[in-house]
Amino acid sequence: MVNNSIQIRITVSKEINDLLEKAAKKLGKKKSMLARELMEQKLYDLNLIQKELKEI
């Protein structure tokens, strides 16, 4: 199995970081995983993922 993951670094405000930490702790997830899931959901909400899938 080939791992095609790419790692990126983002900068957020202290307030956003604090919210991510609280939410991740409450959900039992790593902060980075929660941030990734939120980003993916936003891309889905903006129809960017659906558009890409339709073009395949």
ChimeraX attribute file (.defattr): number of C-alpha atoms within 10 A of each C-alpha:
attribute: neighborCount
match mode: 1-to-1
recipient: residues
	/A:1	3
	/A:2	4
	/A:3	5
	/A:4	6
	/A:5	6
	/A:6	5
	/A:7	5
	/A:8	5
	/A:9	6
	/A:10	5
	/A:11	7
	/A:12	10
	/A:13	8
	/A:14	9
	/A:15	9
	/A:16	11
	/A:17	14
	/A:18	13
	/A:19	13
	/A:20	20
	/A:21	18
	/A:22	13
	/A:23	15
	/A:24	17
	/A:25	13
	/A:26	9
	/A:27	11
	/A:28	10
	/A:29	13
	/A:30	13
	/A:31	19
	/A:32	13
	/A:33	12
	/A:34	18
	/A:35	17
	/A:36	11
	/A:37	12
	/A:38	13
	/A:39	12
	/A:40	14
	/A:41	13
	/A:42	13
	/A:43	13
	/A:44	13
	/A:45	11
	/A:46	11
	/A:47	12
	/A:48	12
	/A:49	14
	/A:50	12
	/A:51	11
	/A:52	9
	/A:53	9
	/A:54	7
	/A:55	6
	/A:56	5
